[in-house]
Amino acid sequence: MPSKFENVTILLPAMDETYSLKETVDVIASTCDHKDLAEFILLLCNRTTSESRKTAEKLVEDYKGILPIYIHDQKLPFVGGAIREGIDLAKGSHVVMMSSDLETDPHIIRQFIERSKRHPNRIITATRWKKGGGFEKYNKVKLVCNLIFERAIGFFYFTGLSDLTYAYRIFPTDLMQKINWEELKHPFFLETALKPLRLGVKFQEIPAHWVARTEGVSQNTFFANFKYFKTAWHNRFLSKSQILKK
């Protein structure tokens, strides 16, 4: 685990995002000290639209000589596979997992960095459930199910963390590179909380406001969320040697 924060790698998977991808990068670049930003890695796949790919390529060109922005074409499938490959590529002392559709507010990155400078060995995670956070245009049925799930899994893991499923966190990179990740689809986001919890890593939560995407289509269906229960059960009984890479 790092003794101090040096800089951060920002991972941005993109499927059909264009202006939201650009705004995400622009906001981070304009609100954060560039010395704190090691790189942006734009994670694309064979299903990434031509418009989204063109946006990514233009960002690389626009920030040339200003900030390192790279495009990586993933080999593992699905969003979890993309993030897993990004983690292995990350050069920063810390790495951020977020989305490129503005459902993860890029203004929060500055707070992530500030908190990681004070607590470099902790995972700083966003929460929608505490004062200062919240939801906008979130399906009401899904919201109730999410709350029940969060409370149930929190009880199962003896943790007071309020938002285990939100895919918005900053981690020590070396920690993430040592863990044996298994999930490839959206349950990977839950796995990034559960395996560190089992290892005894400390977390801190920062309130964040979630706003529904205004472009593109979510790749996470409602019924796919029930797979999270399988992930929670599986990780609860792993040994430390099973959690870490051989």
C-alpha positions in Angstrom: 0.0 0.0 0.0 1.4 3.5 -0.8 2.7 5.7 2.0 1.6 8.8 0.1 -0.6 10.0 -2.8 1.5 10.8 -5.9 -1.0 11.0 -8.7 -4.1 9.2 -10.1 -5.0 7.2 -13.2 -8.6 7.9 -14.3 -10.3 4.9 -16.0 -13.1 5.8 -18.4 -14.9 2.9 -20.2 -16.9 4.2 -23.2 -19.5 2.5 -25.3 -21.8 5.2 -26.8 -20.9 8.3 -24.9 -19.8 11.4 -26.8 -20.4 14.8 -25.2 -20.7 13.3 -21.7 -17.3 11.6 -22.2 -15.8 14.9 -23.3 -17.4 16.8 -20.4 -16.1 14.2 -17.9 -12.5 14.7 -19.0 -12.9 18.5 -19.4 -14.3 18.9 -15.8 -11.6 16.8 -14.3 -8.9 18.7 -16.2 -10.3 22.1 -15.2 -10.9 21.4 -11.5 -7.8 19.3 -10.6 -4.1 20.2 -10.4 -2.6 18.6 -13.4 0.3 17.3 -11.3 -2.2 15.1 -9.5 -3.3 13.5 -12.8 -1.1 10.7 -14.0 -3.2 9.8 -17.0 -6.6 9.1 -18.4 -7.2 5.7 -19.9 -10.2 5.6 -22.3 -11.3 1.9 -22.4 -13.0 1.0 -25.7 -14.2 -2.2 -27.2 -15.5 -3.6 -30.4 -19.0 -2.4 -29.5 -17.9 1.2 -29.0 -19.7 3.3 -31.5 -17.7 5.2 -34.2 -18.9 8.5 -32.7 -17.7 7.6 -29.3 -14.3 6.4 -30.6 -14.0 9.6 -32.6 -14.7 11.6 -29.4 -12.0 9.6 -27.6 -9.5 10.2 -30.4 -10.2 13.9 -30.4 -9.6 14.1 -26.7 -6.2 12.5 -27.1 -5.4 15.1 -29.8 -6.8 18.1 -27.9 -4.9 17.3 -24.7 -1.7 16.4 -26.4 1.2 18.0 -24.4 -1.3 19.0 -21.7 -2.4 15.7 -20.1 -1.6 12.1 -21.0 -4.7 10.5 -22.5 -4.5 7.0 -23.9 -7.0 4.7 -25.7 -7.0 1.1 -24.8 -9.0 -1.5 -26.7 -10.0 -4.1 -24.2 -9.6 -7.8 -24.7 -11.6 -9.1 -21.7 -15.3 -8.8 -22.3 -17.8 -6.5 -20.7 -17.4 -3.4 -18.4 -15.7 -5.4 -15.6 -13.2 -6.7 -18.0 -12.4 -3.2 -19.2 -11.8 -1.9 -15.7 -9.7 -4.9 -14.8 -7.4 -4.3 -17.8 -7.3 -0.6 -16.9 -6.2 -1.4 -13.4 -3.3 -3.5 -14.7 -2.3 -0.7 -17.0 -2.5 2.1 -14.4 0.7 4.0 -13.6 -0.6 6.3 -10.9 -0.2 5.6 -7.2 -4.0 5.6 -7.2 -6.7 4.7 -9.7 -10.3 5.9 -10.1 -13.2 3.8 -11.3 -16.0 5.8 -12.7 -18.3 6.1 -15.7 -18.2 8.4 -18.7 -21.9 9.1 -18.9 -22.0 11.8 -16.1 -23.8 9.4 -13.7 -20.6 9.8 -11.7 -20.1 13.5 -11.1 -16.6 14.4 -12.3 -16.5 17.3 -9.9 -16.0 14.7 -7.1 -12.6 13.8 -8.4 -11.0 16.8 -6.7 -12.4 15.6 -3.3 -11.2 12.1 -4.0 -7.7 13.4 -4.5 -7.7 15.6 -1.5 -9.0 12.8 0.7 -6.4 10.3 -0.7 -3.6 12.7 0.0 -4.6 12.6 3.7 -5.4 8.9 3.7 -3.4 7.2 0.9 -4.0 3.7 2.3 -7.7 3.9 2.3 -10.4 3.5 -0.4 -12.4 6.7 -0.9 -15.8 5.8 -2.2 -18.8 7.9 -3.3 -22.2 7.4 -1.7 -25.6 8.5 -2.9 -27.3 7.6 0.4 -25.8 10.1 2.8 -26.6 13.8 3.4 -25.3 15.8 0.4 -25.8 12.9 -2.0 -28.9 11.7 -3.7 -30.7 10.5 -6.8 -32.3 12.3 -9.8 -34.6 10.5 -12.2 -33.8 7.1 -10.7 -36.4 4.4 -11.2 -38.4 4.2 -7.9 -38.7 0.5 -7.8 -35.0 0.1 -8.5 -34.3 2.7 -5.8 -36.2 0.7 -3.1 -34.5 -2.5 -4.3 -31.1 -0.8 -4.1 -31.7 0.4 -0.6 -32.8 -3.1 0.6 -29.8 -4.6 -1.1 -27.3 -2.1 0.4 -28.6 -2.7 3.9 -28.7 -6.4 3.6 -25.2 -6.8 2.2 -23.9 -4.2 4.7 -25.3 -6.4 7.5 -23.9 -9.6 5.9 -20.4 -8.0 5.8 -20.6 -6.2 9.1 -19.9 -2.8 7.5 -21.5 0.6 7.8 -20.8 1.5 4.2 -24.0 2.8 2.7 -23.3 2.4 -1.1 -21.5 -0.8 -1.9 -22.8 -0.9 -5.5 -21.9 2.6 -6.8 -19.1 2.3 -9.3 -17.3 5.4 -8.2 -14.2 5.0 -6.1 -10.5 5.9 -5.8 -8.2 3.1 -4.8 -4.5 2.5 -4.0 -3.3 1.0 -7.3 -1.0 -1.6 -5.9 -3.8 -3.0 -3.8 -6.0 -3.3 -6.8 -3.3 -5.0 -8.8 -2.7 -7.6 -6.1 -6.3 -8.8 -6.0 -7.6 -11.7 -8.0 -10.7 -10.2 -9.7 -13.3 -12.6 -11.0 -16.3 -10.7 -12.2 -16.6 -9.4 -15.7 -20.0 -7.7 -15.8 -21.6 -5.1 -13.5 -21.2 -7.2 -10.3 -17.5 -6.3 -10.6 -18.4 -2.9 -9.1 -19.6 -4.7 -5.9 -16.6 -7.0 -6.0 -14.3 -3.9 -5.8 -15.8 -3.1 -2.4 -16.2 -6.7 -1.0 -12.8 -8.1 -1.6 -11.0 -5.1 0.0 -13.4 -5.3 2.9 -12.5 -8.9 3.5 -8.8 -7.9 3.4 -9.5 -5.3 6.2 -8.9 -2.2 4.0 -10.5 0.9 5.5 -12.9 3.0 3.5 -14.2 6.6 3.7 -17.4 7.8 2.0 -18.0 11.1 0.2 -21.6 12.1 -0.6 -22.3 12.3 -4.4 -25.3 13.2 -6.4 -26.4 10.7 -9.1 -28.1 12.0 -12.2 -29.5 9.7 -14.9 -27.5 9.6 -18.1 -28.8 11.8 -21.0 -27.2 9.9 -23.8 -26.6 6.3 -24.6 -28.2 3.2 -23.2 -27.4 1.6 -19.9 -25.8 -1.9 -20.3 -27.1 -2.9 -16.8 -30.6 -4.3 -16.9 -32.9 -4.4 -13.8 -32.9 -8.2 -13.5 -29.1 -8.3 -13.9 -28.9 -6.6 -10.5 -30.0 -9.9 -8.8 -26.6 -11.4 -9.8 -25.1 -9.1 -7.1 -26.5 -11.5 -4.4 -24.4 -14.3 -5.9 -21.3 -12.1 -5.9 -21.9 -11.1 -2.3 -22.4 -14.7 -1.1 -19.3 -15.9 -3.0 -16.9 -13.3 -1.7 -18.1 -13.6 1.9 -16.4 -16.9 2.4 -13.2 -16.5 0.5 -9.9 -16.8 2.3 -7.2 -14.2 2.1 -5.1 -16.5 -0.1 -8.1 -16.8 -2.5 -8.6 -13.1 -2.7 -5.0 -12.3 -3.6 -3.2 -13.3 -6.8 -0.9 -16.2 -6.5 
